[in-house]
Amino acid sequence: MLQAVSDDTKGRRVNAYEQLEAIHDQLEQNGASEESIALVERFLKRAESERDSATAVPQIMMVRHLLRQREALDNDAIYNDLQELITGIESRRAVRDDDAVRPAYEEEHRPRPKSYYKSLRQQQEKN
């Protein structure tokens, strides 16, 4: 279910307001506590002015910001709901990163043994 919300925002830059809307939807889908949803709604009201902003904000950054709020630190239900979101985001990121092709420079480099160069030199001397 979490995947459906993140697919809407995939491939385009998403501002803080849109990220908060996505977080709100994810919390509702997860059956989060009323306190968690109220916290996100309060931040949505604050972010109204950023609705048309071109500044992109990663969703993980927004959730971590919410986690640092006093309400989240004082209320275990809010904290656990937000931690659940972070776990889902990180697991999707891990799957995406595992599917990515590794660049050539990350491949393991094994130096050739001395015997290789010795035989190469002998072949060049013969020619």
JOLINCOR-V772432 format. One record per backbone hydrogen bond with DSSP energy under -1.0 kcal/mol. CO is the residue of the C=O (numbers start at 1). NH is the residue of the N-H. If there is no record, write none. Layout:
CO/NH ; CO/NH
This chain:
2/6 ; 3/7 ; 9/12 ; 14/57 ; 15/19 ; 16/20 ; 17/21 ; 18/22 ; 19/23 ; 20/24 ; 21/25 ; 22/26 ; 23/27 ; 24/28 ; 25/29 ; 26/30 ; 27/32 ; 33/37 ; 34/38 ; 35/39 ; 36/40 ; 37/41 ; 38/42 ; 39/43 ; 40/44 ; 41/45 ; 42/46 ; 43/47 ; 47/50 ; 48/51 ; 50/53 ; 58/62 ; 59/63 ; 60/64 ; 61/65 ; 62/66 ; 63/67 ; 64/68 ; 66/69 ; 69/73 ; 70/74 ; 71/75 ; 75/79 ; 76/80 ; 77/81 ; 78/82 ; 79/83 ; 80/84 ; 81/85 ; 82/86 ; 83/87 ; 84/88 ; 85/89 ; 86/90 ; 87/91 ; 88/92 ; 89/93 ; 90/94 ; 91/95 ; 92/96 ; 93/97 ; 94/98 ; 95/99 ; 103/106 ; 104/107 ; 113/117 ; 114/118 ; 115/119 ; 116/120 ; 117/121 ; 118/122 ; 119/123 ; 120/124 ; 121/125 ; 122/126 ; 123/127
